[in-house]
Amino acid sequence: MKLGNKIIKKSPHWSFSGNVADNFVNHITQSVPLYSQGHELICNLSDFFCFNNSVSYEIGSSTGELIGKLATHNNSKKNVKWVGIDNETKMIQKAKKDFKNKKNISFFNKDIIDYKFKKTNFIVSYYTIQFIQESVRQDLINKIYNALNWGGAFVLFEKVRASDARFQDISNLMYNDFKENNGFEAEEIFNKSKSLKGVLRPFSTQGNIDMLSRAGFKDIQTIMKYICFEGFLCIK
């Protein structure tokens, strides 16, 4: 089953295994609106929350592209450590290979539900939590909130559902147009959508805000949005 960017799946269900790691950056850049701009925004946001002698985290770090940019952006600060966590072995293997000379970046092949954070001022999840089972999602957000120091930030980017059926139809059609304009074939768009059934489970904007609020976040602001893709800045 062709999904674009040389990614071929034998199984009808999407996963980040197989040859996805080798083609991930190209695929996701073409698939997610403002993908690189979101990275730039997060790097600039880190100026407000990343300090000397600190540790910061990315949940679902994949091949390490974003956390590498964050480390470079903050390279003038002293003793800042960056930790990427991902449950996909091949993603972590590629990240470790690509960043083997960066002593302040570490990658762990762990399920984020079981991972224990150290106290931190900055945690990022860039289009990851939408793939985590709903039954444990609130527990994870609670854990993130508890790991943050007072005044620390959680940056959450997610695909979001629309508020009603009409807007959902519009979002789906506009997103398909976006992918077609970026070079995906109709078959690839259909196959990818089909493969994500039961795998990608996004909440609405309000659903995400409610989940964050239940964890304890009171200061929540949308910082980027394009159709059905949204970024939140959540400060403890």
C-alpha positions in Angstrom: 0.0 0.0 0.0 1.6 3.3 -1.2 1.5 6.2 1.3 3.8 8.6 -0.4 7.5 9.5 0.0 8.6 5.9 -0.7 6.7 4.7 2.3 5.0 1.3 1.6 3.0 -0.6 4.1 1.9 -4.3 3.9 -0.5 -3.9 6.8 -3.6 -1.7 6.4 -2.9 0.0 9.7 -0.5 2.9 9.9 2.6 2.6 12.2 5.9 4.4 12.5 7.9 1.2 12.0 9.4 -0.3 8.8 11.0 2.2 6.5 9.1 5.2 7.9 12.1 6.5 9.9 14.3 6.9 6.7 11.6 8.9 4.9 9.9 10.5 7.9 11.1 14.1 7.6 10.1 14.5 4.0 6.8 12.7 4.5 5.7 14.7 7.6 6.9 18.1 6.1 4.6 17.5 3.1 1.8 16.2 5.2 1.5 18.7 8.0 0.8 22.4 7.2 3.4 24.8 8.7 5.5 21.9 10.0 8.8 23.7 9.8 7.3 27.0 10.9 6.0 25.2 14.0 9.6 24.1 14.8 10.8 27.7 14.4 8.0 28.9 16.7 8.8 26.3 19.4 12.5 27.2 19.3 11.7 30.9 19.8 9.4 30.0 22.6 12.1 28.0 24.3 13.9 31.4 25.0 11.3 32.0 27.7 11.5 28.7 29.5 14.9 27.1 28.9 17.7 28.2 31.3 21.2 27.2 32.4 21.5 23.9 34.3 18.2 22.5 33.1 16.7 19.5 31.3 13.9 19.7 28.7 11.9 17.0 27.0 10.3 16.1 23.7 7.6 13.5 23.7 7.5 11.5 20.5 10.9 12.8 19.3 10.9 10.5 16.2 14.2 11.0 14.4 15.2 14.0 16.6 14.8 16.8 14.1 13.0 19.2 16.4 15.0 18.5 19.5 18.2 19.0 17.5 17.0 22.4 16.4 16.1 23.2 20.0 19.6 22.2 21.2 21.2 24.4 18.5 18.9 27.3 19.2 19.9 27.2 22.9 23.6 26.4 22.5 24.8 29.6 24.2 23.3 28.4 27.5 25.3 26.3 30.0 24.5 22.7 30.9 21.2 22.4 29.1 20.2 18.8 28.5 17.7 17.7 25.9 15.8 14.3 26.2 13.8 12.8 23.4 11.4 9.9 24.2 9.9 7.6 21.5 8.5 4.1 21.6 9.5 3.3 18.0 12.9 1.5 18.0 13.9 2.5 14.4 13.1 6.2 15.1 15.4 6.2 18.1 18.1 4.2 16.3 18.2 6.8 13.6 18.1 9.7 16.0 21.0 8.3 18.1 23.0 7.8 14.9 22.3 11.3 13.5 23.1 13.0 16.9 25.8 10.7 18.2 28.2 13.7 18.5 25.8 15.9 20.5 26.6 15.1 24.1 23.8 17.2 25.5 21.0 15.3 23.6 19.8 11.9 24.8 17.2 9.6 23.3 15.2 6.9 25.0 13.2 4.1 23.4 10.4 4.1 26.0 6.7 4.2 26.3 5.9 7.7 27.5 3.3 6.3 29.9 6.0 4.6 31.9 8.7 7.2 31.6 9.7 9.2 34.7 10.4 12.9 34.1 12.8 14.9 36.2 11.6 18.4 37.2 11.7 20.6 34.1 10.6 24.0 32.7 9.9 22.8 29.1 8.1 19.8 27.6 7.1 19.6 23.9 4.8 17.2 22.2 4.7 17.8 18.4 1.8 15.9 16.9 2.2 12.8 19.1 -0.4 12.6 21.8 -3.1 12.2 19.1 -1.8 8.7 18.7 -1.9 7.7 22.3 -4.9 5.7 23.5 -7.6 7.9 25.0 -7.9 5.8 28.2 -4.4 6.9 29.3 -4.2 10.3 27.7 -5.4 12.2 30.7 -3.0 10.4 33.0 -0.1 11.4 30.7 -1.2 15.1 30.7 -1.5 14.9 34.5 2.1 13.6 34.7 3.4 16.3 32.4 1.8 19.0 34.6 3.3 17.5 37.7 6.7 17.3 36.1 6.8 21.0 35.3 8.2 23.6 37.7 5.9 26.5 38.5 6.0 28.8 35.5 7.2 26.0 33.2 5.6 25.3 29.8 4.1 22.4 27.9 3.9 23.0 24.2 1.3 20.8 22.6 0.7 20.5 18.8 -2.1 18.3 17.7 -4.4 17.5 14.8 -7.9 18.6 16.0 -11.4 17.7 15.2 -13.8 20.4 14.1 -16.6 21.6 16.4 -19.4 20.1 14.2 -20.0 18.0 11.2 -20.1 20.8 8.6 -16.8 22.2 9.7 -15.3 18.7 9.9 -16.3 18.1 6.2 -14.7 21.4 5.2 -11.5 20.6 7.1 -11.2 17.2 5.6 -11.7 18.5 2.0 -9.3 21.4 2.5 -6.7 19.1 4.1 -6.9 16.7 1.1 -6.4 19.7 -1.2 -3.3 20.7 0.8 -1.8 17.2 0.4 -2.7 17.0 -3.3 -1.1 20.4 -3.9 2.0 19.1 -2.1 2.4 16.3 -4.6 0.6 13.3 -3.0 -1.4 11.2 -5.4 -5.1 10.6 -4.8 -4.4 6.9 -4.1 -1.8 7.8 -1.5 -4.1 10.3 0.2 -6.9 7.7 0.4 -4.5 4.9 1.6 -3.1 7.1 4.3 -6.5 8.1 5.6 -7.6 4.5 5.6 -4.5 3.4 7.4 -5.1 5.9 10.2 -8.5 4.5 11.2 -8.4 3.7 14.9 -4.7 4.8 15.0 -5.0 8.6 14.9 -7.6 9.7 17.4 -7.6 13.5 17.7 -9.7 15.5 20.2 -11.4 18.8 19.3 -9.8 22.1 20.3 -12.2 22.2 23.3 -11.5 18.6 24.1 -7.8 19.3 24.4 -8.4 22.4 26.5 -10.7 20.5 28.8 -8.0 17.7 29.2 -5.3 20.3 29.9 -7.6 22.1 32.4 -8.3 18.9 34.3 -4.6 18.4 34.7 -4.3 21.8 36.3 -3.3 24.1 33.5 -5.1 27.5 33.7 -3.1 29.5 31.3 -3.7 28.0 27.8 -3.2 29.9 24.6 -3.5 28.8 20.9 -0.2 29.9 19.3 -0.7 28.5 15.8 -3.6 27.1 13.8 -4.0 26.0 10.2 -7.3 24.2 9.3 -7.3 21.1 11.6 -3.8 21.6 13.0 -3.3 23.5 16.2 -0.5 24.4 18.7 -1.1 25.3 22.3 1.1 27.0 24.8 0.2 25.8 28.4 1.9 27.4 31.3 1.9 26.0 34.9 
